[in-house]
Structures are given as structure tokens and as C-alpha cells.
Amino acid sequence: PAGPVRAVRLIRNVDLQMSLSRQVDDPDGGNQSGRWRITCDGSMVVDPVQLVATLSNSVQVRRPTGTDHWDSLACRQLTLQFRRRVGAMLESDGQGSLEFVQFQASGAPVQVGSVENDLEAQANWLGYRADAGTIELQGDVAARWERGQLSTQHVLLSRGKDGRIQRALCRGAGTMTWKQPGNPPVPVTAGWSKQMTLAPEPGTNQDLVVLEGKPVARYRTDSALTADSIRIWISRGDVPAGRGNGVGGTRVTRLIARDQVGVLTPDGYVHTALLDMAFEPISARKRAGEKSRRLNGQPTLGSGPGRVRPDEQGKRMEFWAESIRGRLGVPPAGGELALLEVVTEGRVGLSRPAQQDADPVEITGDRVRIVETDGGGHGLTIVGQPAVLRSGSHEINGPSIAVNSTSGRGSVDGSGTLSMPVDRLLSGDPAPPGTRLKVRWDEKLVLDGKEISFLGGVKSELADSRVDCDQLDVTLNRSPDLSVDTTRWHDIEFKMLRFRHSVRLTRYVFTPVGESGQQHTSKRTPRSHLAEILKARLANLQIDMVTRDSNADGPGWIQTWRRGRRRQGPLAPAALARANLPLELDAANWQYLRIDFARGSQGNIDRGFATFDDQVQVVSGQVSRPGDIVDPDRLGRDSGWMQCDSLQVTQERIASNKSESPDGRPGSASLVLPVAGATTEPASATRRSLTLQARGDATGAGRMSGQSWYGRAETISFNESSGQVVLSSLGSQKATLWRRDREDSPFSRVDAQRLVMSIRTKEVILDRAAATRLVPKRP
């Protein structure tokens, strides 16, 4: 029966040319040829009612884009959808009454190519909508273009007004690879398991790529980034592109990764919840001038490879923080990324094992900032409660730590602590294994090259010694290397120590158990005997660790308590009572010495001498326990005092295998300076014999070996080894000695140019005596 035409079928070898409107084919009107050519080996069926045309079997579509250039499509079946133009005129206007809506291509594989855009793609199904300018590919999608390639299951692309791909949506798992500018080009790969979207960033010339579903981004072949979500900003057209160079005009400008972020570089591992990095181009001249001095193992994507030796791959750095933000420099010819700045916040930690050319490093704090400085170095700022910086066995902590590897300067604001191992004590003696110097301060630490200053309430501890002062200035043998990648502190040594303002010192000296022949009965079995206690108060103290010279400013004083010999005798009731006392309060006597001076003191630790000037008073004697003192106005057994304008203290070295000196007292530790002497004094070591020489209007008194004496002379000296007191005067002046052998006998007075009195034998030798007479005993 007659009726409307339902279908038109062309059997085979169809060749169709189709002219589309400029709005669909070339919005800018720049295309010289708007004709599409479609061919197929099979049939073509046209439905004039639905306005649908279907071509099958080896369908080929070509769209010319210029001289010898065209876009092409190859598939097994192609469906074209048209619609009638709204308001189309009956007469011909050159555009026809139909307009193209969309086409669908199917059959594995569907292949798309563009010579002008250097694009090749294939899929199982492809759809194109002319009104929206979208292209959709499904099933085993693979695309390659000049700048990279894409592989996924479902892609939806949108063209912009300039004909370029403006938006993209990839559903399902996929990967995308593109090349950063460089010579050779630097490959960057992104993979995802859920979806990937690409869209223009409003107000910029950049595209935003969002990866979801445990995405992974790789820089080169040795650096990788993974997170729950990754956002990548890519610039468009700001890098000139040229044919044959393998590089397009795009580059990554920013990257943000969120939640369970992990970064792997040749230098280390990074763990964080937020990673925000900006990529900035840097000049080749600047890069060469700084000699690529990058931070080893910093938390950056693609930090320089090769920093960790192949045999040290297990010694990579580990870095963790709640958030990491920073800037990386991108060289024009590719190469390693340069760290410009990085800021980490929230429970920040860095741990780098020891390497061949660097000590191990640990950093902890609440906020860490690393910034590039002039000369290729880096500035490091650590803020925390507390912030901690460890390099090898050295440790610094405080509220805020700042160091600059270029200038060699640094500071710690607020109270903090410095701890470091030492090989020798301040006295120059070898330090026991594991000995550490600890310095605490209340206000600030300042590092300027070789100079370190500790300010405010400084407390320094070394072994069993402690020095408190208001300021401590230290001069080192060299400036420490403050760069995190080559930090080496183990060969740092002290050259000069300056304790300033209100210096307070306490020192304890111990004798190992069994060295002195004494045995402990205490159940706690202490490691050693307490042999000496020293306390001092000085205005300032300076020690030259090279020459061993020392200088102290007064007014000040020095006190020492040295353990004496245990008294020998039968076990009496008094001795039984003392047996119940603690070990330190045993029957052994303690030798007490105190020196006061008003102006200053100079000495040398190694040579064992020191001088004290202006209003000097020295008091010595025996006490029952540390802390007890000798009152110069009420002298007890074996005690005495001297006053003078200047006092010289000398300690002569005496080789001995015994722990006791000839007069029955133990070999003394150093009394020259508060810091002298080892913390442990073995009995078999070389001991020092004490000599005191008072000059300038000297006076002295003592009670020793049952005799009392009082003297006045220009010079009074006492030698511990010989047990002699020498009084002498100059010119016409005479030395005067008042002496008595027993407490109930009267004093005798002797005037002479020089007098030598033996404490042991009670003999007195006179030189140019003037007079001798008895002093009546007071009623």
C-alpha cells in the first residue's frame, strides 16, 4: 500500500559527504572546509522520520582541518542523529533544513585520530554530541597525544570555544601520563581507582585535575605519591611547544593531596594528612650558582635522586606531619626539583639514619619551616612544646629553634636545653664513657658562627659538676655545619668558656670502691666513695680550653670539703655510735678550705696554680661532715686562717702509689679552680700537694698538733707536703709569731726577718731574729 517512506537503504560501498553548520563544525569560522566525508563497505540505512542514519562495516569518517591534515574516525557501525532546524525557511538559505545532533560509533575497536593535534584514541564505543561539544568513550579506552597518554574504561570529554578539550571525566580505574618540560622530558604518571576529572580553574590559565580512589602520582621512575584524593593544577600554553621536541606547552604548577598521604622519594618516606606543593620555574643561572645544594630527603615529591647511595637504600629518611605545604623549583631543562620552602604543622617528626657523610638527624615539633637562602643553603625553624633537634649524639630543644646553614647563625627563643657528649672534662682529664654536657637556659640561645651564647638563668652540668650563671658564652674550634643533609657535630670542641654574672658552682669528686682500701657495708653498694665537694660563688669565670688558663672576677669565694683519713683506734662507745651514721658521715674527717677574695683570680689548670687578689681570706681545718664550716674566730682542731692582699695557691704534682700524703691526709684533688680535677680520683694516680702563699700585709693563725699560733708578716706561706709555715718580711720590717705548745701555756712572741715553723716537729727556725719574749697568760 502507498504511504510515507519509512527507510532508505544503500546496500554497500557508501560514500557520503556531509556539510555541517559553522556553529557545529568550526565555531570561529577558521575552517576552510566544513565537509565531512563518510565511507563504509556495508550498507547505510536512513530513517527519514526519526532522522537517523546508520552505516555499518568498516566505517571511515574524515574531517579536513587544513592542508594535508584531517581528523579521522574508524568503526564497525556509525549512527548519525539529525533534527529539523527551528524556523528553517522553505527556500534555500545555504544551510539546509536539517542540523546535526550527534553520532555514535561502536564495534571493537573504535579508533579516532587527529594529525593536527597529534592525537590517537580507541575504545569499544564512542559518542559525540554537537550541541554540547562532548565526546564520550566507553570500554578499554586508550588515548595518546603529543603530551602524554590515557588509559581508562569510561571518558567524557567537553570541547571549549577554541575547539580544545576543556573538561574531562574518567570513571573507573585508569592512568594518565604526561611529560614535564625538560631535556630529556620528565615523565609524570597519575593513576586512580575511582575517577578522574579535568576542568579549567576559573580566572586562571590552568586546568585542575582531580584524582579519587587511592590515586598514585609518580614523578620520573623513582618518586611516588599516594593519597585518598589528589588535585593537580596544570598550566596551558605558558611553556612554548615545538614539534619534534617531545614536549608540549604544559607543566604542573600545584599539587594537593589529602588524607593518608604517603610520599616515596630516593631519599625517604613522608606521611601526612595534607600535602600542598607549588611548582615554580627557576632560572638555570641561579641553579648553577647554587650548585644544586638541596636538602637531603625533604618531604617533596621528586626530590633529587641519588642522594642516598645504592648500598644505603635502607637508610632513607622518614618524615611525618599533619600538614605539609611548600614550594619546589623546577629547572628549565628538567633535572631535580629544588626545595624553595616547606612548612609542616601538627606533630611534626623527621628521622634520618646516619649516612656516610652525615650524622643521624631527628627533628620533632609542632611546626617546622625550611626555606632556601642565598648561596644555596637553607634556613630551618622548629616550633614546639618543646621543639627538638638532634644531630648524632647532640640535642637542642626549646620553644623555637632557628638555624641558617648559609650564615652559620641560629637561635633558640625561650628556655631550652643543649646536651652533647664530651671526651674530656673542663679540667682536661679524660671523661668517663657516656659523659654528657647539659646546658639549660631560661631566655635565649644565640649561635653566630663559632660563638654560642646562653642567656638567662644558665645551668650547665658536666659529670658531677654544675655551674649556674646568668650568661654563658662559648667559643668553638669551628663553625658547626647546620645543613640538615650534611650535619656533622662530632668533631666540635670548646676553645673558650665565659661564665658571666653571678657564677655559682658545685662539684663532686668520687673515689672508686676498693681504691682506697675502704670497704662499704651499705646494702645499696654505691659505685664509689664521695671524696670531695667544691662550691664557689664568682662574679665571672673564663676558661681557655687550649692554654688551660683561667680568670675569675670577684667578689667571690671557693669552698671545698675533702675526705680525710679514718681515725685509728680501739672500738669505743663513741665509735659504735658513729657506726650507725650514713656512709658520708663515717668517722673519717673532712678537710675544709675556703678562700674569699674581692677583685679577681688568675690561674692555669694544667700547671696547678692560681692567684687571688684584694682582701683575701683563706680558712682551713677539719670538720666532721660536708657542709660544716670552720669559724675563723673560733678555730677548732687542726684549723687555721690567713688574710692578705694577694694569695697564690700552687699544687705540685707528686707521684705516689699511696692514697695518703706524708702528713696522713689523702692525696688532694685540684683546688685551683672550681672546674679542675676529674670526677673520679683513683688512689694510685699522681696527686698534688697544696702550697699557700699570702702576700701583702699578711696575717694568719692556726691550731695544729696541739699548738696554737698567730703570725703577722709581709709574706706567709704554708706547704702541705713539708708541713711548714714560713713568715717573712722585707727591709726593716719584721715578721712576728705568737706561739704556744699547749692550751694552758702562755704565748711566746718572736720577731725576725724570716721564721720557719714546723707543724709536725713544733720547731721554729729564726733568721735575723730581733726579740723573743713570753706573753703573759690572761687571767
C-alpha positions in Angstrom: 0.0 0.0 0.0 1.1 3.5 -0.6 2.3 5.7 2.3 5.3 7.7 3.7 8.8 6.5 3.2 9.9 4.6 6.3 13.5 3.9 5.4 16.1 4.4 2.7 18.8 1.7 2.4 22.0 1.9 0.5 23.3 -1.6 0.1 27.2 -1.3 0.1 30.2 0.8 -0.6 28.6 4.0 0.6 30.5 7.4 0.1 28.8 10.3 1.8 29.8 13.9 2.0 28.1 16.0 4.7 28.3 19.7 5.2 27.7 20.9 8.8 26.9 24.4 10.1 29.8 26.5 11.2 28.5 26.6 14.7 29.0 22.8 14.9 32.0 22.3 12.8 34.1 25.4 13.3 32.7 28.0 15.8 35.4 30.5 15.0 34.9 30.2 11.3 38.5 29.4 10.7 37.9 26.0 9.0 38.2 26.3 5.2 36.4 23.0 4.6 33.2 22.2 6.6 32.6 18.9 4.7 32.7 15.6 6.4 33.4 12.5 4.3 31.9 9.2 5.5 32.5 5.9 3.7 31.7 2.3 4.6 31.9 -1.1 2.9 28.5 -2.2 4.2 25.1 -0.6 4.0 23.7 2.7 5.0 20.1 2.9 6.4 18.3 6.3 6.6 15.1 6.7 8.7 13.5 10.0 7.3 11.0 10.0 10.1 13.4 9.7 13.1 16.1 11.5 11.1 18.7 8.8 11.9 21.3 7.3 9.5 23.1 4.1 10.3 26.3 2.9 8.5 28.0 -0.4 9.0 31.0 -2.4 8.2 34.4 -0.6 8.0 33.0 2.8 8.5 35.6 5.7 7.9 35.0 9.3 8.8 37.3 12.1 7.8 37.1 15.8 8.6 39.7 18.1 6.9 41.4 20.5 9.3 43.9 22.1 7.0 46.4 21.3 4.2 47.1 17.6 4.3 45.6 17.4 7.9 42.4 15.8 9.0 40.6 14.2 11.9 39.5 10.6 11.4 37.2 8.0 12.9 37.1 4.3 12.1 34.5 1.9 13.5 32.2 -1.0 12.5 28.9 0.8 12.9 28.1 4.6 12.9 24.8 6.1 13.8 24.1 9.8 12.9 21.3 11.7 14.5 19.8 14.9 12.9 16.9 17.2 13.7 15.0 19.8 11.8 16.2 23.4 12.2 13.8 25.6 14.1 12.5 28.4 11.9 14.1 27.0 8.8 12.9 28.9 5.6 11.3 27.0 2.8 13.7 28.5 0.3 17.2 27.5 0.4 19.4 29.7 2.7 22.5 27.7 2.0 22.3 25.8 5.3 19.6 23.3 4.7 16.6 22.4 6.9 18.4 19.7 9.0 21.1 20.2 11.6 23.5 17.5 13.0 22.8 16.5 16.6 25.1 13.6 17.5 26.7 10.4 16.3 27.5 7.1 18.0 30.3 4.7 16.9 30.6 1.1 18.0 32.5 -2.0 17.3 35.8 -3.0 18.9 37.8 -1.1 18.4 36.6 2.4 17.6 39.6 4.4 16.5 40.0 8.2 16.5 42.9 10.2 15.1 43.9 13.9 14.6 47.0 14.7 12.7 46.9 18.4 13.7 46.6 17.6 17.4 48.9 14.5 17.2 46.1 12.5 18.9 45.2 8.8 18.7 42.5 7.1 20.7 40.5 3.9 20.7 37.5 2.5 22.6 34.7 0.0 22.3 32.1 2.7 22.0 32.2 6.5 21.1 29.5 9.1 21.2 29.6 12.8 20.1 27.0 15.5 20.8 27.4 18.6 18.6 25.3 20.9 20.7 27.3 20.3 23.9 30.6 19.6 22.2 31.1 16.5 24.3 32.8 13.2 23.3 32.2 10.0 25.3 34.3 6.9 25.1 33.5 3.6 26.8 35.2 0.3 27.2 39.0 -0.2 27.2 39.7 3.5 26.4 43.3 4.3 25.4 44.4 7.7 24.1 47.8 9.1 23.1 48.6 12.7 22.3 51.8 14.7 22.0 52.0 15.4 25.7 51.0 12.1 27.1 48.6 9.2 27.2 45.4 8.0 28.9 44.0 4.6 29.8 40.6 4.0 31.4 37.2 2.5 31.0 34.9 5.5 30.5 35.8 9.0 29.4 33.6 12.0 28.9 35.2 15.0 27.1 34.0 18.5 26.5 35.4 20.9 23.9 35.8 24.6 24.6 35.1 27.5 22.3 38.6 27.2 20.9 38.0 23.6 19.9 40.4 22.2 22.6 39.4 19.6 25.2 38.3 21.8 28.1 36.7 19.2 30.5 37.2 15.5 31.1 35.6 12.9 33.3 37.1 9.4 33.6 35.0 6.9 35.5 36.6 3.7 36.9 40.2 2.9 37.3 42.7 4.5 34.9 46.1 6.0 34.4 47.4 9.2 32.7 50.9 10.1 31.7 52.3 13.4 30.5 55.7 15.0 30.2 57.1 17.9 32.0 59.4 20.3 30.1 63.0 19.3 30.2 65.9 17.8 28.3 65.1 15.0 28.2 61.4 15.5 29.1 60.4 14.4 32.6 57.6 11.8 32.8 54.8 12.3 35.3 52.2 9.5 35.8 48.9 9.6 37.6 46.7 6.6 38.4 43.3 6.2 40.2 40.7 3.6 41.0 37.5 5.6 41.2 37.5 8.6 38.8 39.5 11.4 37.4 38.1 14.8 36.4 39.7 17.7 34.5 38.2 21.2 34.4 39.5 24.7 33.9 40.3 26.7 37.0 38.1 29.9 36.9 40.1 33.1 36.4 43.4 31.4 35.5 45.0 29.8 32.5 45.2 26.5 34.3 43.4 23.1 34.3 42.5 21.3 37.5 42.9 17.5 37.6 41.2 15.7 40.5 42.1 12.0 41.2 39.9 10.0 43.5 40.0 6.4 44.8 43.5 5.8 46.2 45.3 7.6 43.4 49.0 7.4 42.8 51.2 10.0 41.2 54.7 9.3 40.0 57.5 11.7 39.1 60.1 10.1 36.9 60.5 6.4 38.0 61.9 6.9 41.5 59.3 9.1 43.3 55.7 8.4 44.1 52.7 10.0 45.9 49.6 8.2 47.1 46.5 9.6 49.0 42.7 9.3 49.2 42.4 12.4 46.9 44.9 14.2 44.7 44.4 17.6 42.9 46.9 18.7 40.3 46.9 22.1 38.6 48.3 22.1 35.0 49.2 25.3 33.1 48.1 25.8 29.5 50.4 27.3 26.9 52.8 29.2 29.2 55.7 27.0 28.0 56.4 27.2 24.3 55.9 23.9 22.5 57.8 22.8 19.4 57.5 19.9 17.0 59.9 17.2 17.4 61.0 18.1 21.0 58.6 15.6 22.6 57.3 18.3 25.0 54.0 20.2 25.0 53.3 23.6 26.4 52.1 22.4 29.8 53.6 22.0 33.2 52.4 21.1 36.7 52.0 24.3 38.9 50.5 22.9 42.1 49.6 19.6 43.8 47.3 19.0 46.8 46.9 15.5 48.3 44.6 14.8 51.2 44.1 12.0 53.7 46.5 9.2 54.3 49.1 10.8 52.1 52.4 8.9 51.5 55.4 10.1 49.5 58.3 7.9 48.5 61.5 9.6 47.1 65.0 8.3 46.6 65.8 9.9 50.0 63.0 8.9 52.2 59.3 8.4 53.2 56.7 11.0 54.0 53.5 10.5 56.0 50.9 13.3 56.3 47.2 14.1 56.1 47.6 17.1 53.8 50.3 17.8 51.2 50.2 21.2 49.3 53.1 21.9 47.0 53.6 24.6 44.4 56.0 24.2 41.5 57.8 27.3 40.3 60.2 27.7 37.4 63.7 28.7 38.4 66.5 30.1 36.2 69.3 28.0 35.0 71.9 30.6 36.2 70.5 30.6 39.7 70.5 26.8 39.7 74.2 26.7 38.6 75.2 29.3 41.0 73.8 27.5 44.0 75.3 24.2 42.8 72.0 22.4 43.5 72.5 22.3 47.2 69.2 20.7 48.0 68.1 19.4 51.3 68.5 15.7 51.6 65.3 13.8 51.9 62.9 16.7 52.3 59.2 15.9 52.1 58.8 16.9 48.5 57.6 14.9 45.5 60.5 14.1 43.3 63.4 15.3 45.5 66.8 14.8 43.9 67.6 11.2 43.1 70.9 9.6 44.0 71.2 11.4 47.4 71.1 8.0 49.1 73.8 5.7 48.0 72.7 2.3 46.5 74.2 0.5 49.5 72.3 2.8 51.8 68.7 2.3 50.4 67.6 1.0 53.8 68.7 4.3 55.5 66.1 6.6 54.0 64.7 9.5 55.9 61.2 9.2 57.4 59.1 12.4 57.8 55.6 12.8 59.3 53.3 15.7 60.0 49.6 16.5 59.9 50.1 19.0 57.0 52.9 19.9 54.7 52.9 23.0 52.5 55.7 24.2 50.3 57.2 25.4 47.0 59.5 23.5 44.7 61.7 25.0 42.0 61.6 23.4 38.5 64.7 23.8 36.4 64.1 24.7 32.7 65.9 21.6 31.5 64.2 19.3 33.9 66.5 17.7 36.4 66.0 17.5 40.1 63.4 19.7 41.9 64.8 22.3 44.2 63.3 22.9 47.6 62.4 26.6 47.9 60.2 26.4 51.0 58.3 23.9 53.0 56.1 24.4 56.1 54.9 21.5 58.2 52.4 21.6 61.0 50.9 19.3 63.6 53.0 16.7 65.4 56.0 17.1 63.1 58.7 14.5 63.1 61.8 13.8 61.0 64.2 10.9 61.4 67.2 10.3 59.1 69.6 7.4 59.9 73.4 8.0 59.8 74.9 8.1 56.3 78.5 8.0 55.1 78.9 11.8 55.2 76.4 12.9 57.8 75.3 12.1 61.4 71.8 10.9 62.0 69.2 13.6 62.4 65.9 13.8 64.3 63.5 16.7 64.4 60.3 16.9 66.4 57.9 19.8 67.0 54.5 21.3 66.3 55.7 23.4 63.2 58.8 23.1 61.0 59.7 25.6 58.2 62.6 25.1 55.8 63.3 27.9 53.3 66.0 28.3 50.7 68.5 31.1 51.5 71.1 32.9 49.4 74.1 30.8 48.5 72.2 27.6 48.1 71.7 26.9 51.8 68.6 26.5 53.9 67.0 28.1 56.9 65.4 25.8 59.4 62.8 26.9 62.0 61.3 24.4 64.5 58.5 25.4 66.9 57.1 23.1 69.5 56.5 22.3 73.1 59.3 21.6 73.0 60.9 21.7 69.6 63.8 19.2 69.4 66.8 19.0 67.0 69.1 16.0 67.3 72.2 15.5 65.3 74.1 12.4 66.2 74.5 12.5 70.0 73.9 16.2 70.1 70.5 17.6 71.1 68.9 21.0 71.3 65.4 21.7 72.5 63.3 24.8 73.2 60.1 26.5 72.2 61.5 27.8 68.9 64.7 26.7 67.1 66.0 28.6 64.1 69.3 27.9 62.2 70.7 29.1 58.9 73.2 26.9 57.1 74.5 29.7 54.9 75.3 32.3 57.5 76.1 29.7 60.3 73.7 31.6 62.6 70.9 30.3 64.7 68.9 30.9 67.9 66.6 29.2 70.4 63.9 31.6 71.8 62.7 30.9 75.3 64.0 28.3 77.8 65.8 25.3 76.4 68.4 22.6 76.8 71.6 21.6 75.0 73.0 18.1 75.5 76.2 16.7 73.9 78.8 14.1 74.6 82.3 15.2 75.7 85.6 13.4 75.6 87.3 15.5 78.2 86.3 17.3 81.4 86.8 21.0 81.8 90.0 20.1 83.7 91.4 18.4 80.7 91.1 15.0 82.2 89.6 12.2 80.1 85.8 11.9 80.7 84.3 8.6 81.7 82.4 6.8 78.8 78.9 8.3 78.3 79.7 11.6 79.9 77.5 14.4 78.6 77.4 18.1 78.9 74.0 19.6 79.6 73.2 23.3 79.5 69.9 24.8 80.4 68.8 28.4 80.0 65.7 30.5 80.6 65.7 33.2 77.9 67.6 32.5 74.7 70.4 30.7 72.9 72.3 32.6 70.2 74.6 30.9 67.6 76.8 33.1 65.5 79.4 31.0 63.6 81.9 29.8 66.3 80.2 31.7 69.1 77.4 30.4 71.2 75.7 32.4 73.9 73.3 31.1 76.5 71.2 33.8 78.2 69.2 34.0 81.4 69.4 31.5 84.3 72.0 29.3 82.7 72.6 25.9 84.4 75.4 23.7 83.0 76.1 20.2 84.2 79.1 18.0 83.3 79.5 14.7 85.1 79.3 15.6 88.8 79.8 19.3 88.3 77.3 22.1 87.9 77.8 25.7 87.1 75.0 28.3 87.3 75.2 31.8 85.9 73.2 34.5 84.1 75.1 34.1 80.8 77.4 31.6 79.2 79.5 32.4 76.1 81.2 29.5 74.3 83.8 29.7 71.5 84.1 26.6 69.4 87.0 25.3 67.3 85.0 25.7 64.1 81.6 26.7 63.0 79.1 23.8 63.1 77.6 22.7 59.8 73.9 23.5 60.2 72.6 22.0 56.9 70.3 19.0 57.6 71.8 17.0 54.8 75.4 17.1 55.9 75.1 17.8 59.6 78.4 16.8 61.4 78.9 17.8 65.0 81.0 15.0 66.4 84.3 16.9 66.0 83.1 20.1 67.6 85.3 21.2 70.6 85.3 24.0 73.0 88.0 26.7 72.8 86.8 29.3 75.4 84.2 29.3 78.1 82.9 32.5 79.7 80.6 32.2 82.6 79.2 35.7 83.3 77.3 37.3 86.2 76.6 35.5 89.5 78.5 32.4 88.8 77.6 29.5 91.2 79.5 26.2 91.0 79.1 22.9 92.7 81.4 19.9 92.1 81.6 16.4 93.5 84.6 14.1 93.2 84.3 10.3 93.8 86.9 7.6 94.6 86.1 4.2 93.1 85.1 1.4 95.5 88.2 -0.5 96.7 90.8 2.0 95.5 91.5 3.4 99.0 91.3 0.2 100.8 87.9 1.1 102.4 85.0 -1.3 102.2 81.3 -0.4 102.1 78.8 -2.1 104.4 75.9 -0.3 102.9 73.3 -2.6 101.3 73.0 -0.2 98.3 76.6 -0.9 97.3 77.4 2.5 95.9 79.6 2.8 92.8 82.2 4.9 94.6 83.1 7.0 97.7 82.3 10.7 97.9 85.9 12.1 98.1 85.4 15.9 97.6 82.8 18.6 97.4 83.5 22.0 96.0 81.3 25.1 95.9 82.1 28.5 94.6 80.5 31.9 94.0 82.1 34.2 91.5 81.2 37.3 89.6 82.6 36.0 86.3 84.7 33.0 85.2 86.6 32.5 82.0 88.5 29.3 80.9 90.7 28.9 77.9 90.4 25.3 76.9 93.5 25.4 74.7 96.0 27.1 77.0 94.2 25.9 80.2 94.3 29.5 81.6 91.5 30.7 83.8 90.3 34.1 85.0 87.7 34.8 87.7 86.2 38.2 88.8 85.3 38.9 92.3 83.9 39.4 94.8 83.8 35.7 95.2 84.6 32.7 97.3 85.6 29.0 96.9 84.8 26.2 99.4 86.0 22.6 99.4 85.5 19.6 101.6 87.9 16.7 101.1 87.6 13.4 102.8 90.4 12.7 105.3 91.8 9.5 106.8 89.7 7.3 109.1 90.8 7.7 112.6 92.6 4.6 114.0 91.9 3.4 117.5 90.0 0.9 119.6 86.3 0.4 119.2 85.0 2.8 121.8 81.3 3.6 122.6 81.7 6.9 120.6 82.9 4.9 117.6 80.0 2.5 118.0 77.6 5.4 117.9 79.2 6.8 114.7 78.8 3.4 113.1 75.1 4.0 112.8 75.6 7.1 110.7 75.3 7.2 106.9 78.3 6.4 104.8 79.1 10.0 104.1 79.1 10.7 107.8 81.6 8.0 108.7 84.3 8.5 111.3 86.6 9.8 108.5 87.4 13.5 108.9 86.7 16.1 106.2 89.3 18.7 105.3 87.6 22.1 104.9 89.1 25.0 102.8 87.5 28.4 101.9 89.1 31.3 100.0 87.4 34.7 99.8 88.6 37.5 97.5 87.3 40.8 96.4 88.9 41.6 93.0 89.9 38.7 90.8 91.7 35.4 90.3 94.0 34.1 87.6 95.4 30.6 87.2 96.3 27.7 85.0 94.6 24.3 85.3 97.4 22.1 84.0 100.2 23.9 85.9 98.1 23.8 89.1 98.3 27.3 90.4 96.0 30.3 90.9 96.3 33.8 92.5 93.5 35.6 94.3 93.7 39.4 94.8 92.4 42.1 97.2 91.0 41.4 100.7 91.8 37.7 100.5 91.0 35.4 103.4 91.6 31.6 103.4 90.3 29.4 106.2 91.0 25.7 106.5 90.5 22.9 109.0 88.9 19.6 109.7 85.1 19.1 110.1 83.0 16.0 110.7 80.9 16.2 107.6 80.4 18.1 104.3 78.5 21.3 104.9 80.2 22.0 108.2 82.5 25.1 108.2 85.4 26.4 110.3 84.8 29.7 112.1 87.9 31.8 111.9 87.0 33.4 115.2 86.7 30.1 116.9 89.3 27.7 115.5 88.9 24.1 116.2 91.4 21.2 116.0 93.8 21.3 113.0 92.4 24.5 111.6 93.7 27.9 110.7 93.2 31.1 108.6 95.2 33.7 106.7 94.4 37.2 105.4 96.4 39.1 102.8 96.3 41.4 99.8 97.2 38.6 97.4 97.1 34.8 97.7 98.9 32.3 95.5 97.7 28.6 95.6 100.0 26.0 94.0 99.6 22.3 93.7 102.7 20.4 93.0 102.4 17.0 91.3 103.8 14.2 93.5 104.0 10.7 92.0 102.7 8.2 94.6 101.1 4.8 94.7 99.5 5.5 98.0 96.3 7.4 98.7 97.8 9.3 101.6 100.2 12.2 101.8 103.2 12.1 104.2 101.2 14.1 106.9 98.4 11.5 106.9 95.9 13.3 104.7 94.6 11.8 101.3 96.1 12.9 98.0 94.1 16.0 97.2 92.1 16.8 94.1 92.6 20.1 92.4 91.8 23.2 94.5 93.0 25.7 92.0 89.7 26.2 90.2 86.1 25.1 90.7 86.2 23.2 87.4 89.6 21.5 87.9 90.1 17.8 88.6 88.4 14.7 87.4 85.1 13.5 88.7 86.8 10.3 89.9 90.2 10.4 91.6 91.9 6.9 91.6 94.2 6.5 94.6 97.1 5.3 92.5 97.0 8.5 90.3 99.5 11.3 90.6 98.4 13.6 93.4 99.0 17.2 94.1 100.5 18.8 97.3 98.9 22.1 98.3 101.0 25.3 98.9 99.5 28.6 100.0 101.5 31.9 99.9 99.9 35.0 101.3 101.4 38.4 100.3 100.9 42.0 101.3 100.1 42.7 105.0 99.6 39.0 105.6 98.2 37.7 108.9 97.4 34.2 110.0 96.5 31.9 112.9 96.1 28.2 113.5 95.7 25.3 115.9 97.6 22.2 114.8 99.2 19.3 116.5 98.3 20.6 119.9 99.9 24.0 119.4 98.3 27.4 118.6 100.0 30.2 116.7 99.3 33.7 115.3 101.6 35.4 112.8 102.0 38.7 111.0 104.4 39.4 108.1 104.7 40.7 104.6 104.5 37.1 103.4 103.1 33.9 105.0 103.3 30.6 103.2 102.2 27.1 104.1 103.4 23.9 102.4 101.1 20.8 102.8 103.9 18.4 101.8 106.5 19.6 104.3 104.1 20.8 107.0 105.9 24.1 107.4 104.7 27.7 107.9 107.1 30.4 106.7 106.8 34.1 107.7 109.0 36.7 106.1 109.2 40.5 105.7 111.2 42.9 103.6 113.6 45.7 104.6 113.3 46.9 108.1 110.0 45.3 108.8 109.9 42.2 110.9 107.8 39.1 110.9 106.1 38.4 114.2 105.0 35.0 115.5 103.0 34.3 118.6 103.0 30.6 119.6 102.2 28.2 122.5 102.7 24.4 122.7 99.7 23.7 125.0 96.4 25.3 125.6 97.2 26.2 129.2 100.6 27.6 128.4 101.3 31.3 127.7 102.1 32.6 124.2 105.7 33.4 123.2 106.5 36.1 120.7 109.2 36.0 118.2 110.2 38.9 115.9 112.6 38.1 113.0 113.2 38.8 109.3 112.2 35.3 108.5 110.6 32.5 110.6 110.1 28.8 109.6 107.7 26.8 111.9 107.2 23.1 111.5 103.7 21.9 112.4 104.9 18.3 112.9 108.1 18.8 115.0 107.0 22.1 116.6 110.4 23.6 115.8 110.9 27.2 114.8 113.9 28.4 112.8 114.7 32.2 113.1 116.6 34.3 110.6 117.8 37.6 111.8 115.7 37.5 115.0 115.1 40.8 116.8 113.4 39.8 120.0 111.9 36.8 121.8 109.6 37.1 124.9 106.8 35.4 126.6 103.3 36.9 126.6 101.7 36.6 130.0 98.6 34.4 130.1 95.4 36.3 130.6 93.7 35.7 134.0 
